[in-house]
Amino acid sequence: MKKFLKYLSLGLLSTFLTATPGLGAERISFFYPPFGEFSLSVDSLEKFAKEGKIDDDLGFYASRATPQQLAQLRELLQQRFNITPTLVSQVTYSPIGERLMQRLGNLVLTESRKNGFYALRGALIVAAADKEGLTIVNLLRRYPSETVRLNFTEGLKIVGDLSELLKTRDKVVASLQKASIAQAATSNIDFSQQPDLRVPGKFKWDKKSLELNDVSRDRRLPVDIYLPQATPESGGGSPFPLIVISHGIASDRYAFAYLAEHLASYGFAVAVLEHPGSNAERIQQYFVGLAAPPDATEFTNRPLDIKYLLDELQRREKFDPTLQGKLNFQQVGAIGQSFGGYTVLTLAGAKINFDQLQRDCNPDNSNLNLSLILQCQATELTATNYPLNDDRIKAIIAINPVDSSVLGQTGIGQIPVPVMLVAGSQDIFAPPISEQIRPFTWLPNPNKYLALIENATHFTAIADSPANNGVLPVPASLLGPDRTLAYSYLKALSVAFLETHLLNRPEYRSYLQPSYAQFISQAPLNLTLLQSLTADQLTQAVNEPTPQSAKPLQLKLIPTPR
C-alpha cells in the first residue's frame, strides 16, 4: 500500500497505477476536462515492464516523467505480489476489505462509469490464481472490462490531499524536533556519566509459560511471564512490579520479547499475552478459510483479556509456588503497540467514543488515514458504556496506537494516569499527527511524554517472530531502516518511564528529558522526546509556511491533446 501511495506523487503515469491495485483490460481511459479523454494501452505497459521499451502510446506520457520516476514505475510493474487467491478472497470479502475496495472502486470505474468494486475484487482473485501470479499487468489483463475509466478528478484530489498531508507531517515533525533541541540545550546533565539504560540490568530472570482459559468468553490466552530472580547482586527483591504487554493485530507474544527480557533484567515482572481474536494464529486461520475475520468485539475483548489475566495472576499468586509473593499488584503498568496501543489506552481509562466514530466513519469520508479502516469496525458495537478500564494499571506506554476516532478527544481526555506515546514519522497505517501527536495534546495528566522516531514505520518497534512464519508478510520498504536502534530507544525509555512513574524513583526522571533523547539519538532513526505540547502549538506548527526547500508533490503531465 505504501508503494501505491508513493507513486501517486509521480504524476499521471503513477496515478494510473498506484491509487489502484488493478485497472482496465486492454486500455486505461480517463477524462480530464477541458482537454477531453485520454487513454493508454495495457500492451504498452507490459512491453515497458518486460523489455523496458517505451512505444509511441506510452511515450506521450513518459516524456513528462523523470528517468527516476520511470525506473520506479517499471520496478512496480515488475513486482510480483506473493499472495494466494484464498487470502485475497478472505480479505476482500471481509468487512474491512469491502470498505477498502469500495473506496478504490470510487477511483477505478467500470466502462459504464460505475464503482469498480466488484470488478476489482474479481480481478484480484483471478490474477492471484494465475500461474504468473499477481502483478499489476496481470491484474489489468484480468479486469472484466475492455476499458476501465479512471475517476481522474478523484485521483487528482487524492494526489492533492496526499501532498498536503505529507507536507503537514514534515512541518510538524521539524517543528517538534526544533522544540526538543531548544529544550535540550538548557540541560547540563552529562549522560555519559550516567548508567546506560539501553544495556541489560542486573537481574537474571526465568520464563514461565501459561495457557489461561476465560470460559465466560471462550477465550484461550497464551501467556509468557518473565520473572526476575532476587539475588544480593541484583539489589532488589520481590514482590516485583508487574508490566503487561499487548501486541498488535496479526502479531503474537514474541514481537516484544526483547522488551520483556530487558524490563525483567531491571526487576520488572512482565506478562506478555496473545489476544486470540486478532493474533497471528487467528489471522493465519482466517487466510486459509478456517476462521472468521477479526470482528468488532475485539475492541472490547482485548482490554477484557488483560483484566482477566490480572485477575487470574492474582488468584494463582496465592497458591502457585513459582508466582507466590513475586508479583506486586499495587504497581502495574501496561505497554501496547498499534491495536495493543488502543488496548492499553482503554485500560487506562479512555472510553470508546461512538459520537466521534459516527462522524468519522460515514461512507463519504475521503480521509487518507488508513487506521480508520480498523477503527470504524467499532461502529458495529452496541453504543453503550463498556467497563474496560482497570484501576490496577498505574502507567502506560502506547506505541503507534490507533485512537483518533474510536477514542477521540473525549475518550483520551479521561485517562488519569501517566502516559508515554511513541510515534514513527513514516507510519502510514497509524499516521503520527492524527493518531499520536494530536492525541498527546488531549492527555490531561501532566506526566506525559511524546517520543517521535524519525523515519520509523508502523513496524519499526516489532521484532521478527519465530512463531508466525510470515503470516502477514511485510515488504522491506514498509519495515524502514534497521530496527535495532529503535529497540534500544524503547528499552531505555520504558525503563526510565516505569521507574519514574510506577515505582516513584525520581532519579530516573532525568532520562525523560529531551536532552537524553538527543544524547542517544542516531541517524537515520533520530529520536525526539517532548514533555508538553498544546493544541495551539500544534496548530501553529501545522500552519507554518512551507520552507522554500520543500518540494511539493506535482503532476508532471501537461495534457496536450494529440
C-alpha positions in Angstrom: 0.0 0.0 0.0 2.9 2.4 0.7 4.1 1.9 -2.8 0.7 2.7 -4.2 0.6 5.9 -2.2 4.1 6.8 -3.1 3.5 6.6 -6.8 0.5 8.8 -6.6 3.1 11.6 -6.4 4.9 10.6 -9.5 2.5 12.2 -12.0 -0.1 10.8 -14.3 1.7 7.5 -15.1 1.7 6.5 -11.5 -1.7 8.0 -10.9 -2.9 5.3 -13.3 -1.4 2.5 -11.2 -0.7 3.4 -7.7 -4.1 4.6 -6.5 -5.5 1.3 -7.5 -4.4 -2.3 -7.5 -6.0 -3.0 -10.8 -7.1 -1.1 -13.9 -8.5 -1.8 -17.4 -8.2 -4.9 -19.6 -6.9 -3.5 -22.9 -6.9 0.2 -22.3 -6.9 2.6 -19.4 -9.1 5.6 -20.0 -9.6 8.9 -18.2 -11.4 12.1 -18.8 -9.5 15.3 -18.0 -11.7 18.4 -18.6 -11.4 20.6 -20.6 -8.9 18.7 -22.7 -11.1 15.6 -23.3 -10.4 11.9 -22.9 -7.0 10.2 -22.8 -6.1 6.6 -22.8 -3.1 4.2 -22.5 -2.9 0.6 -23.7 -2.1 -2.3 -21.4 0.2 -3.7 -24.1 2.4 -0.6 -23.8 2.7 -1.1 -20.1 3.5 -4.8 -20.5 6.2 -4.1 -23.1 7.7 -1.4 -20.8 7.6 -3.8 -17.8 9.2 -6.8 -19.6 11.6 -5.1 -22.1 12.0 -1.5 -20.8 10.8 -0.3 -24.2 8.6 2.8 -24.5 6.3 2.9 -27.6 4.5 5.8 -29.0 1.5 5.3 -26.9 3.4 5.3 -23.6 5.9 7.8 -24.9 3.3 10.6 -24.8 3.2 10.3 -21.0 6.7 9.1 -20.4 8.2 12.2 -21.9 6.6 14.2 -19.0 8.3 11.9 -16.3 11.8 11.9 -15.0 14.2 8.9 -15.5 13.9 8.1 -11.8 10.1 8.1 -11.9 10.2 5.8 -15.0 12.6 3.4 -13.2 10.3 3.3 -10.2 7.3 2.7 -12.4 8.9 -0.2 -14.1 10.0 -1.7 -10.8 6.4 -1.5 -9.6 5.1 -3.1 -12.8 7.6 -6.0 -12.5 6.8 -6.7 -8.8 5.0 -10.0 -8.1 2.9 -10.0 -5.0 3.1 -13.5 -3.5 -0.4 -13.9 -2.1 -2.9 -16.7 -2.7 -6.4 -16.3 -4.2 -7.7 -17.7 -0.9 -6.1 -14.9 1.0 -7.3 -12.2 -1.5 -10.8 -13.7 -1.3 -10.8 -13.8 2.5 -9.6 -10.2 2.8 -11.7 -8.6 0.1 -14.9 -10.3 1.4 -14.3 -9.2 5.0 -16.0 -6.0 6.3 -12.6 -4.2 6.4 -11.7 -5.4 2.9 -15.0 -4.4 1.4 -14.7 -0.9 2.8 -11.3 -0.6 1.2 -12.5 -2.0 -2.1 -15.4 0.4 -2.1 -13.0 3.3 -1.7 -10.8 2.1 -4.5 -13.9 1.5 -6.6 -14.7 5.2 -6.5 -11.4 5.8 -8.2 -11.4 2.9 -10.7 -14.7 2.9 -12.6 -16.2 0.3 -15.0 -16.7 1.0 -18.6 -20.2 2.4 -17.8 -18.6 4.7 -15.2 -19.9 2.7 -12.2 -18.0 1.9 -9.0 -15.4 -0.7 -9.9 -15.7 -2.6 -6.5 -16.9 -6.0 -7.9 -14.6 -5.8 -11.0 -11.6 -5.1 -8.8 -12.3 -7.8 -6.4 -12.8 -10.4 -9.1 -9.7 -9.3 -11.0 -7.6 -9.6 -7.8 -8.8 -13.1 -7.1 -8.3 -14.4 -10.6 -4.9 -12.7 -11.0 -3.7 -14.2 -7.8 -4.8 -17.7 -9.0 -2.9 -17.3 -12.3 0.4 -19.2 -12.7 2.2 -15.9 -13.4 0.9 -14.6 -10.0 -0.4 -11.2 -9.0 1.3 -8.4 -10.9 -0.2 -5.1 -12.0 -0.1 -6.1 -15.7 -1.6 -9.5 -15.0 -4.3 -7.8 -12.9 -5.1 -5.4 -15.7 -5.5 -8.4 -18.0 -8.0 -9.9 -15.7 -10.2 -6.9 -15.2 -13.6 -7.8 -16.6 -14.0 -4.9 -19.0 -12.3 -3.9 -22.2 -11.7 -0.4 -20.9 -11.6 0.9 -17.4 -12.3 4.5 -16.7 -10.3 6.4 -14.1 -12.1 8.9 -12.0 -9.4 11.4 -12.8 -10.9 14.2 -10.8 -10.9 12.0 -7.7 -7.4 10.9 -8.5 -6.2 14.5 -8.6 -7.9 15.2 -5.3 -6.1 12.2 -3.7 -2.8 13.4 -5.0 -3.5 16.9 -3.7 -4.7 15.6 -0.3 -1.7 13.3 0.0 0.7 16.2 -0.9 -0.8 18.4 1.8 -0.8 15.5 4.3 2.9 14.8 3.7 3.9 18.5 3.8 1.9 19.0 7.1 3.5 15.9 8.6 7.0 17.1 7.6 6.4 20.6 9.1 5.1 19.2 12.3 8.0 16.7 12.7 10.5 19.5 12.0 8.8 21.8 14.5 8.8 19.2 17.3 12.4 18.4 16.6 13.3 22.1 16.8 11.4 22.5 20.1 13.1 19.4 21.6 16.6 20.6 20.6 15.9 24.0 22.1 14.8 22.4 25.4 17.7 20.0 25.4 20.1 23.0 25.1 19.2 24.1 28.7 20.2 20.8 30.2 23.6 20.4 31.9 23.4 16.6 32.6 26.3 14.6 31.4 24.6 11.3 30.4 27.9 9.7 29.5 28.5 9.5 33.3 25.0 8.1 34.0 24.0 4.4 33.9 23.2 3.3 30.3 19.6 2.2 30.4 19.9 0.6 26.9 22.0 -2.2 28.3 20.5 -5.0 30.4 20.1 -4.5 34.2 21.5 -6.7 37.0 18.6 -9.1 37.4 18.6 -12.6 35.9 15.2 -13.9 35.0 13.2 -17.0 34.4 10.4 -17.5 31.8 7.2 -19.3 32.7 4.5 -20.1 30.1 0.8 -20.5 30.8 -2.4 -21.0 28.8 -5.3 -19.3 30.5 -8.9 -20.1 29.6 -11.6 -17.5 30.2 -14.6 -19.8 29.9 -17.1 -17.0 30.1 -15.9 -15.5 26.8 -14.4 -18.7 25.3 -11.0 -17.1 25.1 -7.8 -19.1 25.5 -4.9 -16.8 26.3 -1.3 -18.0 25.8 0.9 -16.0 28.3 4.7 -15.8 28.8 5.8 -14.5 32.2 9.3 -13.1 32.7 10.2 -13.3 36.4 13.3 -11.6 37.8 15.4 -13.6 40.2 16.0 -11.8 43.5 19.7 -12.0 44.4 22.1 -9.9 46.6 23.9 -8.8 43.4 20.7 -7.5 41.8 20.0 -5.2 44.7 16.3 -5.8 44.8 13.7 -8.4 45.9 10.1 -9.5 45.4 7.3 -8.7 45.0 8.2 -7.3 41.6 6.2 -4.6 39.8 4.1 -6.1 37.0 4.1 -5.0 33.4 1.6 -6.4 30.8 2.4 -6.2 27.1 -0.3 -6.2 24.4 0.6 -7.0 20.7 -0.9 -5.5 17.6 -3.2 -7.2 15.0 -1.7 -10.3 13.3 1.2 -10.4 15.8 2.0 -12.5 18.9 3.7 -12.6 22.3 7.1 -12.9 20.7 7.0 -9.5 19.0 8.1 -7.7 22.2 10.1 -10.5 23.9 13.2 -8.2 23.6 11.4 -5.6 25.6 10.1 -8.1 28.2 13.5 -9.5 28.7 15.0 -6.1 29.1 12.5 -5.0 31.7 12.9 -8.2 33.6 16.6 -7.5 33.8 15.7 -4.3 35.7 13.4 -6.1 38.2 10.0 -5.9 36.5 7.9 -9.0 36.2 6.5 -8.9 32.6 3.4 -10.8 31.3 3.1 -11.0 27.5 -0.1 -12.5 26.3 -1.8 -13.2 23.0 -5.2 -12.0 22.0 -6.9 -15.0 20.3 -9.3 -12.9 18.3 -6.6 -10.9 16.4 -3.3 -12.7 16.9 -1.1 -14.2 14.2 -2.6 -17.6 14.6 -6.2 -16.3 14.1 -5.1 -14.3 11.0 -3.4 -17.4 9.6 -6.6 -19.5 10.1 -8.6 -16.7 8.5 -6.4 -16.5 5.4 -6.8 -20.2 4.7 -10.6 -20.2 5.4 -10.6 -21.9 8.8 -11.8 -18.9 10.8 -13.9 -15.7 10.6 -12.0 -12.4 10.3 -11.4 -10.4 13.5 -14.6 -8.6 14.3 -15.8 -5.6 16.3 -15.9 -7.4 19.6 -12.0 -7.3 19.6 -12.4 -3.7 20.7 -13.9 -4.9 24.0 -12.3 -8.4 24.2 -8.7 -7.1 24.1 -8.9 -5.0 27.3 -11.0 -7.7 28.9 -8.2 -10.2 28.1 -5.8 -8.0 30.2 -8.3 -7.7 33.0 -8.8 -11.5 33.1 -5.0 -12.0 33.0 -4.5 -9.8 36.0 -7.4 -11.4 37.9 -6.0 -14.9 37.1 -2.4 -14.0 38.2 -3.8 -12.5 41.4 -5.6 -15.8 42.0 -2.7 -18.0 41.1 -0.2 -15.9 43.1 -1.9 -17.2 46.3 -1.1 -20.9 45.7 1.4 -21.3 42.8 4.9 -21.5 44.3 6.5 -20.1 41.1 4.4 -16.9 41.5 3.7 -16.7 45.2 5.0 -13.4 46.7 6.6 -12.3 43.4 4.0 -10.0 41.8 3.1 -6.6 43.1 -0.5 -5.8 42.0 -0.2 -2.3 43.5 2.4 -1.4 40.8 1.0 -2.5 37.4 1.9 -0.9 34.1 0.9 -1.7 30.5 2.6 -1.4 27.1 0.8 -1.9 23.8 1.6 -1.5 20.1 -1.0 -0.5 17.4 -4.2 -2.3 18.3 -2.4 -3.1 21.5 -1.9 0.7 21.9 -5.6 1.2 21.8 -6.0 -1.7 24.3 -3.8 -0.1 27.0 -5.3 3.3 26.5 -8.8 1.9 27.3 -7.4 0.0 30.3 -6.0 3.4 31.5 -9.5 5.0 31.3 -10.2 6.0 27.7 -13.8 5.3 26.6 -15.0 4.3 23.2 -16.3 7.4 21.5 -19.3 6.4 19.5 -20.2 10.0 18.6 -16.7 10.5 17.0 -17.0 7.2 15.2 -20.3 8.2 13.7 -18.8 11.5 12.4 -15.6 9.9 11.0 -16.9 6.7 9.6 -19.5 7.9 7.1 -19.1 6.5 3.5 -18.3 9.8 2.0 -15.3 10.4 4.2 -12.2 10.6 2.0 -9.7 10.7 4.9 -6.4 9.1 3.9 -5.9 7.8 7.4 -5.7 4.0 6.8 -6.2 3.2 10.5 -9.9 4.3 10.1 -10.5 1.1 8.2 -9.8 -0.7 11.5 -11.3 1.9 13.9 -14.5 2.1 12.0 -15.2 -1.6 12.7 -16.2 -0.4 16.2 -19.3 1.1 14.8 -20.7 -2.4 14.7 -20.7 -2.5 18.6 -23.8 -1.5 20.6 -23.3 2.1 21.6 -23.0 1.8 25.4 -20.6 2.5 28.1 -18.2 -0.5 28.2 -16.4 -1.0 31.5 -12.9 -1.6 30.0 -10.7 0.4 32.4 -8.7 -1.3 35.2 -7.7 0.8 38.2 -4.8 -1.6 38.9 -2.9 -0.1 36.0 -1.0 3.0 37.1 1.1 3.9 33.9 1.0 3.0 30.2 3.2 3.2 27.1 1.3 3.2 23.8 3.4 2.6 20.7 1.8 3.5 17.3 -1.7 3.4 18.8 -4.9 3.8 16.8 -7.2 6.1 18.7 -8.2 9.3 16.9 -11.8 8.1 16.2 -12.5 5.1 18.3 -11.5 7.1 21.4 -11.2 10.7 20.2 -10.6 13.7 22.4 -13.4 12.9 24.7 -12.1 9.3 25.3 -8.4 10.2 25.6 -9.2 13.1 27.9 -10.5 10.6 30.5 -7.1 9.0 31.1 -5.8 10.0 34.6 -2.5 8.1 34.7 0.9 8.9 33.3 1.2 8.1 29.6 4.0 7.8 27.0 3.1 7.8 23.3 5.6 6.6 20.8 5.2 7.6 17.1 7.0 6.9 13.9 7.3 9.7 11.3 6.8 7.3 8.4 3.9 5.4 9.8 1.3 5.2 7.1 -1.0 2.8 8.9 -1.4 4.9 12.1 -0.3 8.4 10.9 1.6 10.2 13.6 -0.2 13.5 13.6 -3.8 12.1 13.8 -3.0 9.1 15.9 -0.3 10.1 18.4 0.7 13.8 18.2 -2.7 15.4 18.3 -4.0 12.8 20.9 -0.9 13.7 23.0 -2.4 17.2 23.4 -5.6 15.7 24.8 -4.0 13.8 27.7 -4.9 15.5 31.0 -2.1 14.2 33.2 0.9 16.5 33.2 3.2 13.4 33.4 3.0 12.6 29.7 5.7 12.1 27.1 5.8 12.0 23.3 8.6 10.1 21.7 8.9 10.6 18.0 11.3 8.4 15.9 12.1 9.9 12.6 11.9 7.5 9.6 10.3 4.9 11.8 7.3 3.0 10.3 4.4 1.1 11.9 6.6 -2.0 12.1 9.8 -0.5 13.5 9.2 -1.4 17.1 8.2 -5.0 16.3 10.7 -7.8 16.4 10.6 -10.8 14.0 8.6 -13.6 15.5 9.9 -17.2 15.3 6.3 -18.5 15.5 4.1 -16.7 12.9 6.1 -17.7 9.9 5.3 -14.6 7.9 1.5 -14.8 8.4 1.3 -11.2 7.4 4.4 -10.7 5.2 5.6 -7.1 5.3 7.7 -5.7 2.4 11.1 -4.4 3.3 10.1 -1.0 2.1 7.5 -0.8 4.9 9.8 -2.0 7.6 12.0 1.0 7.3 15.7 1.3 8.4 17.4 -1.3 10.6 15.1 -1.6 13.7 17.8 -2.4 16.2 18.3 1.2 17.1 14.6 1.7 17.8 14.7 -1.3 20.1 17.4 0.4 22.2 15.3 3.6 22.4 12.3 1.7 23.7 14.3 -0.3 26.2 15.8 2.8 27.7 12.6 5.0 27.7 10.4 2.2 29.1 12.8 1.6 32.0 13.0 5.4 32.7 9.3 5.9 32.4 8.3 2.9 34.6 10.9 3.5 37.2 9.8 7.1 37.5 6.0 6.9 37.3 5.3 3.3 38.5 8.0 3.0 41.2 8.3 6.7 42.1 12.0 6.8 41.7 12.9 10.4 40.9 16.5 9.6 40.0 15.2 8.2 36.7 13.3 11.4 35.7 16.4 13.0 34.1 16.2 10.2 31.4 12.8 11.5 30.4 14.1 14.9 29.2 14.7 15.9 25.6 18.4 16.1 26.3 18.6 12.4 27.0 16.7 11.6 23.7 19.3 13.8 21.9 22.1 12.0 23.7 21.1 8.5 22.5 19.6 9.6 19.1 21.3 8.3 16.0 20.5 8.7 12.3 18.6 7.6 10.4 16.2 6.9 13.3 16.6 10.2 15.1 14.8 10.4 18.4 12.8 13.4 19.7 11.2 13.5 23.2 8.7 16.1 24.4 7.1 16.5 27.7 4.5 19.1 26.7 2.6 20.2 23.6 -0.5 22.2 23.4 -3.2 22.2 20.8 -2.4 25.8 19.9 1.3 24.9 19.4 0.4 22.0 17.2 -1.9 24.3 15.1 0.9 26.8 14.8 3.2 24.1 13.5 0.6 22.9 11.0 0.1 26.5 9.7 3.7 27.4 9.4 4.7 28.3 5.8 6.3 25.5 3.9 10.1 26.0 3.7 11.4 27.1 0.3 13.5 23.9 0.2 10.4 21.7 0.5 9.3 20.2 -2.8 5.5 19.8 -3.0 4.1 16.8 -5.0 3.3 17.8 -8.5 1.8 16.2 -11.5 4.4 16.0 -14.2 2.0 15.6 -17.1 0.9 18.6 -19.2 -2.2 17.1 -21.0 -1.9 18.4 -24.5 -4.4 16.8 -27.0 -2.7 14.6 -29.5 
